[in-house]
Each structure stands twice: as structure tokens, then as C-alpha cells.
């Protein structure tokens, strides 16, 4: 009787584990726009650039728990370049040693227009 329960349990895990991984992966967009820290006014010339674009796919080698929830909450959050230079948010890794440095990068590298 026990071996029958064990088989059902293994079957359930074999079916649910890949299904839950797919469900979790689809819950997070491949790319997302980082919202501005402060609501921008339409006439503000500093807002000429689009919101920064983040790609989960290009960061997938790190895994979710490298950034969530320690560096980023599980929701899009706005932050500033000053905070990034203080090694917060993207600046935690984009410091020139782990990943390319934010300092000296072009604006369009992160603030890419929509395709």
C-alpha cells in the first residue's frame, strides 16, 4: 500500500514541479520598464528619455534569488542614478567589477525606446 502512495506522490511532483516553474516564469515579464522615482511632468525636459528597460532574460544566469527580494522587491520600483551610484538597485552589480559600470555608460544603454 505504501509503494502505491509513493508512486502517486512521485507522479504528482513530476507533474507539478515543471508546471509550477512555468507558471512562475510566466508571472515575471521577460522585459519591464522601470518606473520613474518621482512622477514626471510632461513639460519636464529631463524626461525626454524613455523609462529604463530591464531584461530578465539577459540577467537569467544570476537566478531570481540573486536580486529578489534582497536588492529588488517582487514589483517594479523606481530609483535614481544617485541611489545606483551608492551601490543600490542596479548599482549593486553594475559597478565595473561584477558587471559594466553605470558611470560612463550611454543613456540609451538602459533607456532604450520601445520596439
Phi and psi restraints in degrees (value plus and minus 20) as a CYANA .aco file:
   2 UNK   PHI     -85.3   -45.3
   2 UNK   PSI     -59.5   -19.5
   3 UNK   PHI     -84.3   -44.3
   3 UNK   PSI     -50.7   -10.7
   4 UNK   PHI     -86.3   -46.3
   4 UNK   PSI     -62.3   -22.3
   5 UNK   PHI     -85.7   -45.7
   5 UNK   PSI     -59.8   -19.8
   6 UNK   PHI     -81.9   -41.9
   6 UNK   PSI     -62.0   -22.0
   7 UNK   PHI     -84.0   -44.0
   7 UNK   PSI     -62.7   -22.7
   8 UNK   PHI     -84.4   -44.4
   8 UNK   PSI     -60.0   -20.0
   9 UNK   PHI     -84.1   -44.1
   9 UNK   PSI     -65.5   -25.5
  10 UNK   PHI     -82.0   -42.0
  10 UNK   PSI     -61.6   -21.6
  11 UNK   PHI     -83.1   -43.1
  11 UNK   PSI     -63.8   -23.8
  12 UNK   PHI     -81.7   -41.7
  12 UNK   PSI     -63.4   -23.4
  13 UNK   PHI     -85.4   -45.4
  13 UNK   PSI     -62.2   -22.2
  14 UNK   PHI     -82.4   -42.4
  14 UNK   PSI     -51.9   -11.9
  15 UNK   PHI    -106.0   -66.0
  15 UNK   PSI     -63.5   -23.5
  16 UNK   PHI     -95.4   -55.4
  16 UNK   PSI     -54.2   -14.2
  17 UNK   PHI     -82.3   -42.3
  17 UNK   PSI     -73.2   -33.2
  18 UNK   PHI     -84.2   -44.2
  18 UNK   PSI     -55.4   -15.4
  19 UNK   PHI     -85.0   -45.0
  19 UNK   PSI     -63.0   -23.0
  20 UNK   PHI     -89.0   -49.0
  20 UNK   PSI     -54.9   -14.9
  21 UNK   PHI     -84.0   -44.0
  21 UNK   PSI     -61.7   -21.7
  22 UNK   PHI     -84.9   -44.9
  22 UNK   PSI     -61.7   -21.7
  23 UNK   PHI     -83.7   -43.7
  23 UNK   PSI     -62.6   -22.6
  24 UNK   PHI     -86.3   -46.3
  24 UNK   PSI     -62.0   -22.0
  25 UNK   PHI     -84.0   -44.0
  25 UNK   PSI     -56.6   -16.6
  26 UNK   PHI     -96.3   -56.3
  26 UNK   PSI     -35.9     4.1
  27 UNK   PHI     -93.7   -53.7
  27 UNK   PSI     -42.5    -2.5
  28 UNK   PHI    -129.3   -89.3
  28 UNK   PSI     105.5   145.5
  29 UNK   PHI     -87.0   -47.0
  29 UNK   PSI     129.6   169.6
  30 UNK   PHI     -82.3   -42.3
  30 UNK   PSI     -59.3   -19.3
  31 UNK   PHI    -154.8  -114.8
  31 UNK   PSI     124.9   164.9
  32 UNK   PHI    -163.3  -123.3
  32 UNK   PSI     133.6   173.6
  33 UNK   PHI    -108.3   -68.3
  33 UNK   PSI     113.1   153.1
  34 UNK   PHI    -104.8   -64.8
  34 UNK   PSI     101.7   141.7
  35 UNK   PHI     -88.8   -48.8
  35 UNK   PSI     131.5   171.5
  36 UNK   PHI     -86.6   -46.6
  36 UNK   PSI     128.7   168.7
  37 UNK   PHI     -84.8   -44.8
  37 UNK   PSI     -61.6   -21.6
  38 UNK   PHI    -138.2   -98.2
  38 UNK   PSI     119.2   159.2
  39 UNK   PHI     -77.9   -37.9
  39 UNK   PSI     103.8   143.8
  40 UNK   PHI    -105.4   -65.4
  40 UNK   PSI     122.5   162.5
  41 UNK   PHI    -108.0   -68.0
  41 UNK   PSI     127.5   167.5
  42 UNK   PHI     -80.2   -40.2
  42 UNK   PSI     -52.2   -12.2
  43 UNK   PHI    -107.0   -67.0
  43 UNK   PSI     -19.0    21.0
  44 UNK   PHI     -94.1   -54.1
  44 UNK   PSI      94.1   134.1
  45 UNK   PHI     -86.2   -46.2
  45 UNK   PSI     -43.1    -3.1
  46 UNK   PHI     -87.9   -47.9
  46 UNK   PSI     -39.4     0.6
  47 UNK   PHI    -110.1   -70.1
  47 UNK   PSI      -2.4    37.6
  48 UNK   PHI     -85.2   -45.2
  48 UNK   PSI     -47.9    -7.9
  49 UNK   PHI    -100.1   -60.1
  49 UNK   PSI     127.0   167.0
  50 UNK   PHI     -91.6   -51.6
  50 UNK   PSI     145.0   185.0
  51 UNK   PHI     -78.6   -38.6
  51 UNK   PSI     129.5   169.5
  52 UNK   PHI     -82.3   -42.3
  52 UNK   PSI     126.4   166.4
  53 UNK   PHI    -130.4   -90.4
  53 UNK   PSI     104.3   144.3
  54 UNK   PHI    -129.8   -89.8
  54 UNK   PSI     114.4   154.4
  55 UNK   PHI    -130.3   -90.3
  55 UNK   PSI      95.2   135.2
  56 UNK   PHI     -83.7   -43.7
  56 UNK   PSI     -56.2   -16.2
  57 UNK   PHI     -82.3   -42.3
  57 UNK   PSI     -61.7   -21.7
  58 UNK   PHI     -93.4   -53.4
  58 UNK   PSI     -33.0     7.0
  59 UNK   PHI    -128.7   -88.7
  59 UNK   PSI     -12.3    27.7
  60 UNK   PHI     -84.2   -44.2
  60 UNK   PSI     -41.4    -1.4
  61 UNK   PHI     -86.4   -46.4
  61 UNK   PSI     -38.8     1.2
  62 UNK   PHI    -104.3   -64.3
  62 UNK   PSI     -45.5    -5.5
  63 UNK   PHI      61.3   101.3
  63 UNK   PSI     136.5   176.5
  64 UNK   PHI     -80.2   -40.2
  64 UNK   PSI     -63.1   -23.1
  65 UNK   PHI     -96.8   -56.8
  65 UNK   PSI     -23.7    16.3
  66 UNK   PHI     -88.7   -48.7
  66 UNK   PSI     -49.5    -9.5
  67 UNK   PHI    -138.7   -98.7
  67 UNK   PSI     -48.9    -8.9
  68 UNK   PHI    -126.6   -86.6
  68 UNK   PSI     111.0   151.0
  69 UNK   PHI    -116.1   -76.1
  69 UNK   PSI      -9.9    30.1
  70 UNK   PHI     -85.0   -45.0
  70 UNK   PSI     -68.5   -28.5
  71 UNK   PHI    -114.5   -74.5
  71 UNK   PSI     -60.2   -20.2
  72 UNK   PHI    -146.5  -106.5
  72 UNK   PSI     119.2   159.2
  73 UNK   PHI     -89.9   -49.9
  73 UNK   PSI     152.2   192.2
  74 UNK   PHI    -101.0   -61.0
  74 UNK   PSI      11.4    51.4
  75 UNK   PHI    -168.6  -128.6
  75 UNK   PSI     131.9   171.9
  76 UNK   PHI     -81.0   -41.0
  76 UNK   PSI     110.6   150.6
  77 UNK   PHI    -151.8  -111.8
  77 UNK   PSI     120.9   160.9
  78 UNK   PHI    -104.2   -64.2
  78 UNK   PSI     130.9   170.9
  79 UNK   PHI    -175.3  -135.3
  79 UNK   PSI     150.3   190.3
  80 UNK   PHI    -130.7   -90.7
  80 UNK   PSI     146.9   186.9
  81 UNK   PHI     -84.8   -44.8
  81 UNK   PSI     -53.4   -13.4
  82 UNK   PHI     -80.7   -40.7
  82 UNK   PSI     -65.1   -25.1
  83 UNK   PHI     -83.5   -43.5
  83 UNK   PSI     -57.3   -17.3
  84 UNK   PHI     -85.7   -45.7
  84 UNK   PSI     -59.1   -19.1
  85 UNK   PHI     -86.6   -46.6
  85 UNK   PSI     -42.3    -2.3
  86 UNK   PHI    -104.9   -64.9
  86 UNK   PSI      -6.4    33.6
  87 UNK   PHI      45.2    85.2
  87 UNK   PSI      14.7    54.7
  88 UNK   PHI    -127.0   -87.0
  88 UNK   PSI     138.2   178.2
  89 UNK   PHI      34.0    74.0
  89 UNK   PSI    -148.4  -108.4
  90 UNK   PHI     -79.8   -39.8
  90 UNK   PSI     -52.3   -12.3
  91 UNK   PHI     -84.7   -44.7
  91 UNK   PSI     -33.7     6.3
  92 UNK   PHI     -79.9   -39.9
  92 UNK   PSI     -60.6   -20.6
  93 UNK   PHI    -127.7   -87.7
  93 UNK   PSI     -53.3   -13.3
  94 UNK   PHI    -102.7   -62.7
  94 UNK   PSI      48.7    88.7
  95 UNK   PHI    -139.2   -99.2
  95 UNK   PSI     -17.9    22.1
  96 UNK   PHI      77.0   117.0
  96 UNK   PSI     -34.3     5.7
  97 UNK   PHI    -125.8   -85.8
  97 UNK   PSI     -66.8   -26.8
  98 UNK   PHI    -101.7   -61.7
  98 UNK   PSI     -66.2   -26.2
  99 UNK   PHI    -162.4  -122.4
  99 UNK   PSI     150.7   190.7
 100 UNK   PHI     -73.1   -33.1
 100 UNK   PSI     125.0   165.0
 101 UNK   PHI     -97.1   -57.1
 101 UNK   PSI     123.2   163.2
 102 UNK   PHI     -86.2   -46.2
 102 UNK   PSI     -59.5   -19.5
 103 UNK   PHI     -82.4   -42.4
 103 UNK   PSI     108.6   148.6
 104 UNK   PHI      67.2   107.2
 104 UNK   PSI     -27.4    12.6
 105 UNK   PHI     -95.9   -55.9
 105 UNK   PSI     134.0   174.0
 106 UNK   PHI     -96.9   -56.9
 106 UNK   PSI     130.3   170.3
 107 UNK   PHI     -79.7   -39.7
 107 UNK   PSI     -61.1   -21.1
 108 UNK   PHI     -88.5   -48.5
 108 UNK   PSI     -33.7     6.3
 109 UNK   PHI     -81.9   -41.9
 109 UNK   PSI     -57.4   -17.4
 110 UNK   PHI    -127.3   -87.3
 110 UNK   PSI     -57.3   -17.3
 111 UNK   PHI    -109.9   -69.9
 111 UNK   PSI      38.7    78.7
 112 UNK   PHI     -96.3   -56.3
 112 UNK   PSI     121.1   161.1
 113 UNK   PHI     -89.6   -49.6
 113 UNK   PSI     140.4   180.4
 114 UNK   PHI     -89.6   -49.6
 114 UNK   PSI     127.5   167.5
